[in-house]
């Protein structure tokens, strides 16, 4: 199974593990105009991380890490549409990333980097394309999970560019209606080529919007069926973004529900084939043995624990006993382990895997 990791996630996974390392995760609202407020939160987080580092490591190891934290956050510019940031620093690696989804606030001092929030941010929002079709003009929009953004197409997006010259119209077509139908079909074929170019690299799911007639013509000539997740009938030629989002809402929810149901079906099938590990202990063992194909975890599930020799862990079940100041989140660590060994990670809503200990691993072999 080939896993397409976001460059940010791959960079953190490939970073050399070196003590001490620190991961700082901070949520913020993109509407907050007061940069000073965020600077205050960052300073507080760095001060807290500094105290934890000094409690656990000698000054000589701590100083380069603290210096990197301050350098990363010195001149911070917040991009639009971001909901949080994660800062990684060790004596040999440092990086700051902005997050597309709202993360919980936390600070983790460890020998490895926490990747859950970065991974969740890249996966949970589930970007998709919206193709608005009409017999006159087409529009392509990209959803990053928060907003719809226009996508510029390489070919003209108006049917006017595809009309044949007057001589051909008169000589070959006596029926103007038939002629226009042919031109619309030709237009739809070209628009389909444009869509395929857009989805080939990133393989985004697509939602179509348009009149029943236009949607029928397009689906009749399209080669993008594998990417199309739903169609919304209506006239959206002059619709604004908010109207388009409102019309899409139910269809996007249905698609996400189907994605979750597909994951649950995979779990059931893997269980029947004896290729399923359930619960953090069994999951960790199989992940360490490089069996893991797909790790599925409830998005809020964490388990505090410590690594011991032979790929084993000592852990505390989720609850009041967890202390992440003195223990690692082994759920985060098993995510990194599965990804390093060529597997993938998916998230589901809290409670959906309660019968499986909140975390499962679908294996390549039993």
C-alpha positions in Angstrom: 0.0 0.0 0.0 1.5 3.3 -1.1 0.9 6.1 1.4 1.1 9.7 0.3 2.3 11.5 3.3 2.1 15.3 3.5 5.6 16.8 3.2 5.3 18.3 6.7 4.5 14.9 8.3 7.3 13.1 6.4 9.8 15.7 7.5 9.0 15.3 11.1 8.9 11.4 10.9 12.3 11.5 9.1 13.9 13.9 11.6 16.7 12.4 13.7 15.5 11.5 17.2 17.7 13.2 19.7 17.2 14.1 23.3 15.8 16.3 24.4 13.0 17.1 22.0 10.0 19.3 22.6 6.6 19.6 20.8 4.5 22.6 21.6 0.9 22.7 20.2 -1.1 25.9 20.4 -4.7 26.6 19.2 -5.7 30.1 18.1 -8.5 31.8 16.2 -7.7 33.2 12.8 -10.0 36.1 13.6 -7.8 37.3 16.3 -6.1 40.5 15.0 -4.0 41.0 18.1 -0.7 39.4 17.3 0.4 40.4 20.8 -2.1 37.9 22.3 -0.6 35.0 20.4 3.0 36.2 21.3 2.0 36.1 24.9 0.6 32.5 24.6 3.8 31.4 22.8 6.0 33.0 25.5 4.0 31.2 28.2 4.3 27.9 26.4 8.1 28.3 25.8 8.6 29.2 29.5 6.7 26.1 30.6 8.6 23.9 28.2 11.9 25.4 29.4 11.0 24.5 33.0 10.2 20.9 32.0 13.4 20.6 30.0 15.5 21.9 32.8 13.8 19.5 35.3 14.8 16.5 33.1 18.0 17.4 31.3 21.4 19.1 31.9 21.7 22.8 31.0 24.2 22.0 28.2 21.5 19.9 26.3 18.6 22.3 27.1 20.2 25.6 25.9 20.3 24.8 22.1 16.7 23.6 22.2 15.4 26.8 24.0 17.4 28.9 21.5 15.7 27.2 18.6 12.3 27.7 20.1 12.9 31.5 20.4 14.4 31.7 16.9 11.4 29.9 15.4 8.8 32.2 17.0 10.7 35.6 16.9 9.1 37.0 13.7 5.8 35.1 13.4 3.5 35.9 10.5 0.1 34.0 10.7 -1.2 32.9 7.4 -5.0 33.3 6.7 -7.3 30.4 7.5 -5.0 28.7 10.1 -6.3 27.5 13.5 -3.2 26.6 15.4 0.5 25.9 15.3 2.9 23.1 16.3 6.6 23.8 17.1 9.2 21.1 17.1 12.7 21.5 18.5 15.7 19.4 19.5 19.4 20.0 19.4 19.5 18.8 15.7 16.1 19.7 14.3 13.6 22.6 14.5 10.4 23.5 12.6 7.2 25.4 13.0 4.0 24.4 11.1 0.6 26.1 11.0 -2.5 23.8 11.4 -5.6 23.7 9.3 -7.8 22.5 12.2 -8.2 23.5 15.8 -5.8 21.5 18.1 -5.8 21.0 21.8 -3.1 22.9 23.7 -0.2 20.7 24.9 3.5 20.6 25.6 5.4 17.3 25.3 9.1 16.8 26.2 10.4 13.5 24.9 13.1 11.9 22.7 10.7 11.9 19.7 8.3 14.4 18.2 4.5 14.3 18.6 2.9 14.1 15.2 -0.8 13.5 16.0 -1.9 17.1 15.6 0.1 17.6 12.4 -1.2 14.4 10.9 -4.8 15.1 12.1 -4.7 18.6 10.5 -3.7 17.1 7.2 -6.2 14.3 7.2 -9.3 15.3 9.0 -10.4 18.3 6.9 -10.7 16.0 3.8 -10.2 18.5 0.9 -12.3 18.2 -2.2 -13.2 19.8 -5.5 -16.5 21.3 -6.6 -17.2 21.4 -10.3 -20.0 23.8 -11.2 -21.3 23.0 -14.7 -23.6 24.8 -17.1 -24.1 25.0 -20.8 -22.4 28.5 -20.9 -19.6 28.5 -18.3 -18.0 26.2 -15.8 -16.3 26.9 -12.5 -13.9 24.8 -10.4 -13.6 25.4 -6.7 -11.3 23.8 -4.1 -12.4 23.2 -0.5 -9.7 23.2 2.1 -12.2 22.3 4.8 -12.9 25.9 5.8 -13.5 27.8 2.6 -14.2 27.4 -1.2 -11.3 28.8 -3.3 -11.6 29.3 -7.1 -9.2 27.2 -9.2 -7.9 28.6 -12.5 -8.3 26.1 -15.3 -5.8 25.8 -18.2 -8.4 25.8 -20.9 -11.1 28.4 -21.5 -14.1 27.9 -19.1 -16.7 29.4 -21.5 -18.5 27.6 -24.3 -17.9 30.7 -26.5 -14.3 29.5 -27.0 -15.5 26.2 -28.5 -18.1 27.3 -31.1 -17.2 26.2 -34.6 -17.1 28.9 -37.3 -20.2 30.0 -39.2 -19.3 28.1 -42.4 -19.2 24.8 -40.7 -22.4 25.5 -38.8 -24.3 26.3 -42.1 -22.8 23.5 -44.2 -23.1 20.6 -41.6 -26.1 21.4 -39.4 -29.6 22.4 -40.5 -30.9 22.1 -37.0 -29.6 24.9 -34.7 -30.7 22.9 -31.6 -28.7 19.8 -32.7 -25.7 22.0 -33.4 -25.9 23.6 -29.9 -26.2 20.2 -28.3 -23.1 19.0 -30.1 -21.2 22.1 -28.9 -22.3 21.6 -25.3 -21.1 18.0 -25.5 -17.8 19.1 -26.9 -17.5 21.7 -24.1 -18.3 19.1 -21.5 -15.6 16.8 -22.9 -13.0 19.6 -22.6 -14.1 20.4 -19.1 -13.7 16.8 -18.2 -10.1 16.8 -19.4 -9.5 19.8 -17.2 -11.0 18.1 -14.2 -8.9 14.9 -14.7 -5.7 17.1 -14.9 -6.6 18.5 -11.5 -7.4 15.2 -9.8 -4.6 13.1 -11.2 -1.9 14.4 -8.9 -3.8 14.8 -5.6 -6.8 12.5 -6.3 -9.2 14.8 -4.6 -12.9 13.7 -4.4 -15.2 15.8 -6.6 -18.8 17.1 -6.2 -20.7 18.1 -9.3 -23.2 20.9 -9.4 -25.6 21.8 -12.2 -28.9 21.3 -13.9 -30.2 17.7 -14.4 -29.7 18.0 -18.1 -26.1 19.3 -17.9 -25.2 16.8 -15.3 -26.6 14.0 -17.5 -24.6 15.2 -20.5 -21.4 15.5 -18.5 -21.7 12.1 -16.8 -22.3 10.6 -20.3 -18.9 11.8 -21.6 -16.8 11.9 -18.3 -13.9 9.7 -17.5 -13.7 10.9 -13.9 -16.3 8.7 -12.4 -13.9 7.2 -9.9 -13.4 10.6 -8.3 -17.0 11.8 -8.2 -18.6 11.5 -4.8 -21.9 13.2 -5.4 -24.0 15.5 -7.6 -26.2 18.5 -6.6 -28.9 19.5 -9.1 -29.8 23.1 -9.6 -28.8 26.3 -11.4 -25.7 27.6 -9.7 -24.3 29.9 -12.5 -24.7 33.1 -10.5 -24.6 31.6 -7.0 -22.3 33.0 -4.4 -20.0 30.9 -2.2 -22.3 30.8 0.8 -25.2 29.5 -1.4 -22.9 26.8 -2.9 -21.7 25.7 0.5 -25.2 25.5 1.8 -26.3 23.4 -1.2 -23.3 21.1 -0.7 -23.6 20.6 3.1 -25.8 17.5 3.2 -23.9 15.8 0.4 -20.5 16.4 2.0 -21.9 15.0 5.3 -23.2 11.9 3.5 -19.8 11.4 1.9 -17.9 11.7 5.2 -20.4 9.2 6.8 -19.8 6.8 3.9 -16.0 7.1 4.4 -16.4 6.3 8.1 -18.7 3.3 7.3 -16.1 2.0 4.8 -13.5 2.1 7.6 -15.8 0.2 10.0 -16.4 -2.4 7.3 -12.7 -2.8 6.8 -12.3 -3.4 10.5 -15.1 -6.1 10.4 -13.5 -7.8 7.4 -10.0 -7.8 9.0 -11.4 -9.3 12.2 -13.0 -12.1 10.2 -9.7 -12.8 8.5 -7.7 -12.7 11.8 -5.8 -9.6 10.6 -7.0 -7.2 13.3 -5.3 -6.0 16.5 -7.5 -4.2 19.0 -6.4 -2.2 22.0 -3.2 -0.3 22.6 -1.1 -3.3 23.8 -2.0 -5.6 20.8 -1.7 -2.7 18.4 1.7 -1.7 19.6 3.0 -5.3 19.4 1.8 -5.8 15.8 3.1 -2.3 14.8 6.5 -3.1 16.2 6.5 -6.3 14.3 5.9 -4.3 11.1 2.5 -5.9 10.4 0.5 -2.7 10.3 -1.3 -1.7 7.1 -3.9 0.7 8.5 -4.1 2.2 12.0 -7.6 3.5 12.9 -7.9 5.5 16.0 -10.5 7.6 17.7 -9.4 11.2 17.3 -9.4 12.0 21.0 -7.9 8.8 22.3 -4.6 9.0 24.1 -2.8 6.5 26.4 0.2 7.4 28.6 3.0 4.9 28.8 6.7 4.1 28.8 8.7 2.1 26.3 10.8 -0.8 27.6 13.1 -3.2 25.8 12.0 -5.7 23.1 9.4 -3.4 21.6 7.1 -3.6 24.6 5.4 -0.9 26.5 4.1 -0.3 30.0 0.9 1.8 29.7 -1.9 3.3 31.8 -5.4 3.2 30.4 -7.0 6.5 29.3 -8.5 8.3 32.3 -7.5 10.2 35.4 -4.3 8.1 35.8 -2.7 9.6 32.7 0.2 11.9 33.4 1.7 13.2 30.1 4.3 15.3 32.0 6.1 12.1 33.0 4.9 9.6 30.4 4.6 9.5 26.6 1.5 9.3 24.5 2.1 5.9 23.1 -0.8 6.4 20.7 1.1 9.1 19.0 4.2 6.9 19.0 2.4 4.0 17.4 1.1 6.3 14.6 4.7 7.2 13.8 5.8 3.6 13.9 3.0 2.5 11.5 3.8 5.4 9.1 7.6 4.7 9.2 6.9 1.1 8.2 4.7 2.0 5.2 1.3 1.8 6.7 -1.3 4.6 7.0 -3.4 6.2 9.7 -7.1 7.2 9.8 -9.2 8.9 12.4 -12.8 8.3 13.5 -15.1 10.0 15.9 -14.7 9.3 19.6 -16.8 6.3 20.8 -16.9 4.5 17.5 -14.2 2.0 18.5 -15.1 1.7 22.2 -15.7 -2.1 21.7 -12.1 -2.3 20.3 -10.3 -0.4 23.0 -10.5 2.9 21.0 -7.7 1.9 18.6 -7.3 -0.9 16.0 -4.6 -2.0 13.5 -5.5 -3.7 10.3 -2.5 -5.9 9.4 -1.0 -7.2 6.2 -1.0 -10.7 7.5 -2.3 -12.6 10.6 
